[in-house]
Structures are given as structure tokens and as C-alpha cells.
């Protein structure tokens, strides 16, 4: 159950630093055994942002856009469309919303 590609505004001058902070946060979560919606983080792939793989095969991606002042977000659930929405609404969106550099999304699920 893949999401559509969502992008939130973030100035070109700050988007890479924001994504670096998000990467560090997910790496720390994985190292400490933290869970996302009850699932263990299986791996954090840090090529071009953070692709966080969960133990059930679901994943989330946060990366800086290469050509726009935006941060790109995609989530996918192996469980259900509702779970896919929860991964965005309960995990990714709140994590980015706590950063003042991050603005409105072009679209949301």
C-alpha cells in the first residue's frame, strides 16, 4: 500500500540540514531499539536521505528534493492503506512538523 509522493516546503538553504537531522534521529532510534507504530526498525538506509525499513517490510522515506525547495516524503505499508496513512500521520508528519524550517505540504494522504 504505497502513498503518493508528498512534498513539504523547505528552503534550499536549510533542506539538507533538516534531512541530516532526520537521518540522525532515525539512526538513533534504530540503535536504541525504538519502535515505529509497534514495529522494530530493521534498517536505516542513508543514501540520499533516510529510508527507514521496518521489520514487516513497510518503510518510510524522507529526502531533500534535488531541484525544488522541498522535502520529499513517501511511505509504504505491507499491512493496509490505513496503516500507510498512520505511518505518515503519526510518524513522519509530526517529526517534520516540530522543525520550524518545514512548511506546508503540496498534498497529503
Secondary structure, 3 states (H helix, E strand, C coil): CECCCEEEECCHHHHHHHHHHHHHHHHHHHHHCCEECCEEEEEEECCCCEEEEECCCCEEEEEECCCCCEEEEEEECCCCHHHHHHHHHHHHHHHHHCCCCCCCECCCC
